[in-house]
Structure formats: C-alpha cells, structure tokens
Amino acid sequence: MNFELTEERQMLQDGLRRYLRENVTPEALNEATDSEAGHIPALWDGLTEMGVIGALFTEDDGGFGGAGFDLSVVFEEMGRAGAFEPLLETGVLAGGLIADIGSDAQKAVIEEIVGGKILSFAHTEPGARYDLEHVTTEAKKSDAGWTLSGRKSVVGHAGIAEAFVVSARTSGAAEDEDGISLFLVPASADGVDIRDYAMNGGGRAGEVTLTDVSIPADAILGEEGQAYPALENAAARATAALSSEAVGLMETIRALTVDYLQGRKQFGQPIGKFQALQHRMADVLIEIEQARSAAINLAGHLDAGRVERERHVSATKNLIGRAGRLVAEEAIQMHGGIGMTQEYALGHLAKRLTMIDHRFGDTDYHLERFIRLSAA
C-alpha cells in the first residue's frame, strides 16, 4: 500500500492549509462558537469555491476524490486549523449515504452539496449510547408515502441544515440491524422541530423531534429495512475523517506547546531546556506519530471487507482517543493556567480534541468492540 500523497492530493493539502492559515484565527473561532450560525459562513463559501467538498465524493458521484486518503487530507487540515465547518455532516455522513444507496434522482442533490448546500445526519437517539443499530424512530407507510415520528439527539449543525438524512425503523425491534431505513427529509417539513444549542469544542448541534412528518414515497434511500450496512460504512468513513482531524489538532497543540516552552523563561532560561519537560514532549511526539500511523492505516482499509475494516475502525478510534487525551492533558499542564483560557488557542483545540473521543464510540467502547470482532 502506497501511503505517499498523489500530486493532486498534495496540491489540495497545500492549498487548503494555506487558505485556512490565512482565514482562521482564534478570534474568528471564538466568534463563530458564540454565533447563531455555529460556524464561519465566509469560510464555508471559500471551501466550496476551492472544491474541498468535491474531494469527499467520487467522480461517478460528481466529485473528484472520495477515497480514504482524500478524507484524511481534508480533515487533517481542518483539524490543524481547529475549524468546525459542517463538512463531516454534509459531505461524509448525509452526502455519503445518498451517494452510497440513493437513487439516481436522489443523487442529483450531491451537485448542490458540492456547491455548498448544507445537510445533516439525524441518527443518534436518547439512550442509544454508541450503538448504530439502536433506532426507535418509526416510519409508517401512509397514503402519501411515509409518516415519521421520533426523536434524534446531538444532530450536528441541525439549525442550519436544509435537509436531513433520517434513520427510522420500518420493522423489527429497537436493537435489530434489520428493519432500519433511511429517508431524505427537508428541514422545513411540517412536524420537524429543532432545538439548537452550542457544542463543547465548537459548532452547534440540535435535538430534532419528528411528529407525524409526512414525506413522499420516493424519499426513502435504498431498499426498505436494509440500511444498516450503509450506516456502518458511513460511520467507518466518519471515524477515519475524525481520526485525521484529531491528528491535525494534535500537531497544532504540539506546535503551540513547543513555542510556549521556548518562550517562557524560569531561572533565567527557557523552560523548554528543563530535561523533565523535554521527556514529556518526547512522549507527546511519540503519541502523535502513533496516532498518525493509525489514521493512515484506517484510511487505507476503508474499502476492505466488513470485518477487517471494522477491526481497523475500532483499533484506530481506541488509539486516537488515548493519544488525544494524553496530548491535551500534557499540553495544558505544561502551559499552566493560560492553557485553559478561551482567549488562547490551546483551550479550544484541547476541547475539540477531547470531544472527538465521544463521537462514534469512545476508547472503552472500541476496545470491547475490537475484542468482539477479533474473536468472531
């Protein structure tokens, strides 16, 4: 397996890194965190104009990438900048599911997504923890098509999404893999209620309540009751994207910490000369390189067979969570009190890195899952 970036990916990485460096500042991120939009609209427009969203889709679906290494390039740079635009929700989750199992007519929306239309993925429910198969939202056939009722929690960027890909159960019990279907639901549909709130680490999410939401028969994605494999595949791609974002966050946290250790003086010399702190920074560097290797490895196995792919998903997510916790804690401790302030960049980056561990399964969840998959 060749881990070197192609010329096109190298160009994408260089251009995206330069654009984000010039347009993302700690002040802009703090302002976006407190804003009603929950992101930086001008930055989203710039990413759209650069074609960054198109890198998340294959050529057949109207993009120019779509492979695991395309995801890793884009999201590592987003993490390096600490940005929290709705790329994951729009391009990897909602858009990715439409590209995977949508009809030709439904896939027409991908062109709008590449052009900047924001979608989100409404799947997680209260009490589900990290289990993808836990779906209690109901979809019943009606004369008009389908009627959806249920509640979805922590839906990323729900307040600005124009449409949702919603999971609902058309048959089976709450924990069954069979019987789950996906539907494309306009955010403006009657019966859709959104309670929006700020997220720890940047961005906004919402609780989405569906009360007798009527949608046409052709709003279903793929075959009725057979959406679970697509859900698992989308979660694997999202985990790869988040893992690469975590590596980018760790890199910036490392750079901030090194700069601080070189600039902060104690007893007449930079504290970075103290051997104890040098040893701690060496541990941080080792953890980051392990995390990078794991993220690259997962990106290269997204097209593997289901069991092999999912083993790499859980192994990577477990390592990323452990490494991220160590890097964040060490950086804050070596900075001292300034590392926790909102005005200083480290505070935001550390919170965002910490919260990545709680999306799509934390370290404990994936350790147990890896053991089960290895024993199967």
ZITAVEN-V344995 format. One record per residue. N is the residue number from 1. RES is the residue in one letter. BURIAL is 1 if it has 16 or more other ideal C-beta (glycine too) atoms within 10 Angstrom, else 0. Layout:
n->N res->RES burial->BURIAL
n->N res->RES burial->BURIAL
//
This chain:
n->1 res->M burial->0
n->2 res->N burial->0
n->3 res->F burial->0
n->4 res->E burial->0
n->5 res->L burial->0
n->6 res->T burial->0
n->7 res->E burial->0
n->8 res->E burial->0
n->9 res->R burial->1
n->10 res->Q burial->0
n->11 res->M burial->0
n->12 res->L burial->1
n->13 res->Q burial->1
n->14 res->D burial->0
n->15 res->G burial->0
n->16 res->L burial->1
n->17 res->R burial->1
n->18 res->R burial->0
n->19 res->Y burial->1
n->20 res->L burial->1
n->21 res->R burial->0
n->22 res->E burial->0
n->23 res->N burial->0
n->24 res->V burial->1
n->25 res->T burial->0
n->26 res->P burial->1
n->27 res->E burial->0
n->28 res->A burial->1
n->29 res->L burial->1
n->30 res->N burial->1
n->31 res->E burial->0
n->32 res->A burial->1
n->33 res->T burial->1
n->34 res->D burial->0
n->35 res->S burial->0
n->36 res->E burial->0
n->37 res->A burial->0
n->38 res->G burial->1
n->39 res->H burial->1
n->40 res->I burial->1
n->41 res->P burial->0
n->42 res->A burial->0
n->43 res->L burial->1
n->44 res->W burial->1
n->45 res->D burial->0
n->46 res->G burial->1
n->47 res->L burial->1
n->48 res->T burial->1
n->49 res->E burial->0
n->50 res->M burial->0
n->51 res->G burial->0
n->52 res->V burial->1
n->53 res->I burial->1
n->54 res->G burial->1
n->55 res->A burial->1
n->56 res->L burial->1
n->57 res->F burial->1
n->58 res->T burial->0
n->59 res->E burial->0
n->60 res->D burial->0
n->61 res->D burial->1
n->62 res->G burial->1
n->63 res->G burial->1
n->64 res->F burial->0
n->65 res->G burial->1
n->66 res->G burial->1
n->67 res->A burial->1
n->68 res->G burial->1
n->69 res->F burial->1
n->70 res->D burial->1
n->71 res->L burial->1
n->72 res->S burial->1
n->73 res->V burial->1
n->74 res->V burial->1
n->75 res->F burial->1
n->76 res->E burial->1
n->77 res->E burial->1
n->78 res->M burial->1
n->79 res->G burial->1
n->80 res->R burial->1
n->81 res->A burial->1
n->82 res->G burial->1
n->83 res->A burial->1
n->84 res->F burial->1
n->85 res->E burial->1
n->86 res->P burial->1
n->87 res->L burial->1
n->88 res->L burial->1
n->89 res->E burial->1
n->90 res->T burial->1
n->91 res->G burial->1
n->92 res->V burial->1
n->93 res->L burial->1
n->94 res->A burial->1
n->95 res->G burial->1
n->96 res->G burial->1
n->97 res->L burial->1
n->98 res->I burial->1
n->99 res->A burial->1
n->100 res->D burial->1
n->101 res->I burial->1
n->102 res->G burial->1
n->103 res->S burial->0
n->104 res->D burial->0
n->105 res->A burial->0
n->106 res->Q burial->1
n->107 res->K burial->1
n->108 res->A burial->0
n->109 res->V burial->1
n->110 res->I burial->1
n->111 res->E burial->0
n->112 res->E burial->0
n->113 res->I burial->1
n->114 res->V burial->1
n->115 res->G burial->0
n->116 res->G burial->0
n->117 res->K burial->1
n->118 res->I burial->1
n->119 res->L burial->1
n->120 res->S burial->1
n->121 res->F burial->1
n->122 res->A burial->1
n->123 res->H burial->1
n->124 res->T burial->1
n->125 res->E burial->1
n->126 res->P burial->0
n->127 res->G burial->0
n->128 res->A burial->1
n->129 res->R burial->0
n->130 res->Y burial->1
n->131 res->D burial->0
n->132 res->L burial->1
n->133 res->E burial->1
n->134 res->H burial->1
n->135 res->V burial->1
n->136 res->T burial->1
n->137 res->T burial->1
n->138 res->E burial->0
n->139 res->A burial->1
n->140 res->K burial->0
n->141 res->K burial->0
n->142 res->S burial->0
n->143 res->D burial->0
n->144 res->A burial->0
n->145 res->G burial->0
n->146 res->W burial->1
n->147 res->T burial->1
n->148 res->L burial->1
n->149 res->S burial->1
n->150 res->G burial->1
n->151 res->R burial->0
n->152 res->K burial->1
n->153 res->S burial->1
n->154 res->V burial->1
n->155 res->V burial->1
n->156 res->G burial->1
n->157 res->H burial->1
n->158 res->A burial->1
n->159 res->G burial->1
n->160 res->I burial->1
n->161 res->A burial->1
n->162 res->E burial->0
n->163 res->A burial->1
n->164 res->F burial->1
n->165 res->V burial->1
n->166 res->V burial->1
n->167 res->S burial->1
n->168 res->A burial->1
n->169 res->R burial->1
n->170 res->T burial->1
n->171 res->S burial->0
n->172 res->G burial->0
n->173 res->A burial->0
n->174 res->A burial->0
n->175 res->E burial->0
n->176 res->D burial->0
n->177 res->E burial->1
n->178 res->D burial->0
n->179 res->G burial->1
n->180 res->I burial->1
n->181 res->S burial->1
n->182 res->L burial->1
n->183 res->F burial->1
n->184 res->L burial->1
n->185 res->V burial->1
n->186 res->P burial->0
n->187 res->A burial->1
n->188 res->S burial->0
n->189 res->A burial->0
n->190 res->D burial->0
n->191 res->G burial->0
n->192 res->V burial->1
n->193 res->D burial->0
n->194 res->I burial->1
n->195 res->R burial->0
n->196 res->D burial->1
n->197 res->Y burial->0
n->198 res->A burial->0
n->199 res->M burial->1
n->200 res->N burial->0
n->201 res->G burial->1
n->202 res->G burial->1
n->203 res->G burial->1
n->204 res->R burial->1
n->205 res->A burial->1
n->206 res->G burial->1
n->207 res->E burial->1
n->208 res->V burial->1
n->209 res->T burial->1
n->210 res->L burial->1
n->211 res->T burial->0
n->212 res->D burial->0
n->213 res->V burial->1
n->214 res->S burial->0
n->215 res->I burial->1
n->216 res->P burial->0
n->217 res->A burial->0
n->218 res->D burial->0
n->219 res->A burial->1
n->220 res->I burial->1
n->221 res->L burial->1
n->222 res->G burial->1
n->223 res->E burial->0
n->224 res->E burial->1
n->225 res->G burial->1
n->226 res->Q burial->1
n->227 res->A burial->1
n->228 res->Y burial->1
n->229 res->P burial->0
n->230 res->A burial->1
n->231 res->L burial->1
n->232 res->E burial->1
n->233 res->N burial->1
n->234 res->A burial->1
n->235 res->A burial->1
n->236 res->A burial->1
n->237 res->R burial->1
n->238 res->A burial->1
n->239 res->T burial->1
n->240 res->A burial->1
n->241 res->A burial->1
n->242 res->L burial->1
n->243 res->S burial->1
n->244 res->S burial->1
n->245 res->E burial->1
n->246 res->A burial->1
n->247 res->V burial->1
n->248 res->G burial->1
n->249 res->L burial->1
n->250 res->M burial->1
n->251 res->E burial->1
n->252 res->T burial->1
n->253 res->I burial->1
n->254 res->R burial->1
n->255 res->A burial->0
n->256 res->L burial->1
n->257 res->T burial->1
n->258 res->V burial->1
n->259 res->D burial->0
n->260 res->Y burial->1
n->261 res->L burial->1
n->262 res->Q burial->0
n->263 res->G burial->0
n->264 res->R burial->0
n->265 res->K burial->0
n->266 res->Q burial->0
n->267 res->F burial->0
n->268 res->G burial->0
n->269 res->Q burial->0
n->270 res->P burial->0
n->271 res->I burial->1
n->272 res->G burial->1
n->273 res->K burial->0
n->274 res->F burial->0
n->275 res->Q burial->0
n->276 res->A burial->0
n->277 res->L burial->1
n->278 res->Q burial->0
n->279 res->H burial->0
n->280 res->R burial->1
n->281 res->M burial->1
n->282 res->A burial->0
n->283 res->D burial->0
n->284 res->V burial->1
n->285 res->L burial->0
n->286 res->I burial->0
n->287 res->E burial->1
n->288 res->I burial->1
n->289 res->E burial->0
n->290 res->Q burial->0
n->291 res->A burial->1
n->292 res->R burial->1
n->293 res->S burial->0
n->294 res->A burial->1
n->295 res->A burial->1
n->296 res->I burial->1
n->297 res->N burial->1
n->298 res->L burial->1
n->299 res->A burial->1
n->300 res->G burial->1
n->301 res->H burial->1
n->302 res->L burial->1
n->303 res->D burial->0
n->304 res->A burial->0
n->305 res->G burial->0
n->306 res->R burial->0
n->307 res->V burial->0
n->308 res->E burial->0
n->309 res->R burial->1
n->310 res->E burial->1
n->311 res->R burial->1
n->312 res->H burial->1
n->313 res->V burial->1
n->314 res->S burial->1
n->315 res->A burial->1
n->316 res->T burial->1
n->317 res->K burial->1
n->318 res->N burial->1
n->319 res->L burial->1
n->320 res->I burial->1
n->321 res->G burial->1
n->322 res->R burial->1
n->323 res->A burial->1
n->324 res->G burial->1
n->325 res->R burial->1
n->326 res->L burial->1
n->327 res->V burial->1
n->328 res->A burial->1
n->329 res->E burial->0
n->330 res->E burial->1
n->331 res->A burial->1
n->332 res->I burial->1
n->333 res->Q burial->0
n->334 res->M burial->1
n->335 res->H burial->1
n->336 res->G burial->0
n->337 res->G burial->0
n->338 res->I burial->0
n->339 res->G burial->1
n->340 res->M burial->0
n->341 res->T burial->0
n->342 res->Q burial->0
n->343 res->E burial->0
n->344 res->Y burial->1
n->345 res->A burial->1
n->346 res->L burial->1
n->347 res->G burial->1
n->348 res->H burial->1
n->349 res->L burial->1
n->350 res->A burial->1
n->351 res->K burial->1
n->352 res->R burial->1
n->353 res->L burial->1
n->354 res->T burial->1
n->355 res->M burial->1
n->356 res->I burial->1
n->357 res->D burial->1
n->358 res->H burial->0
n->359 res->R burial->1
n->360 res->F burial->1
n->361 res->G burial->1
n->362 res->D burial->1
n->363 res->T burial->1
n->364 res->D burial->0
n->365 res->Y burial->1
n->366 res->H burial->1
n->367 res->L burial->1
n->368 res->E burial->0
n->369 res->R burial->1
n->370 res->F burial->1
n->371 res->I burial->0
n->372 res->R burial->0
n->373 res->L burial->1
n->374 res->S burial->0
n->375 res->A burial->0
n->376 res->A burial->0
//
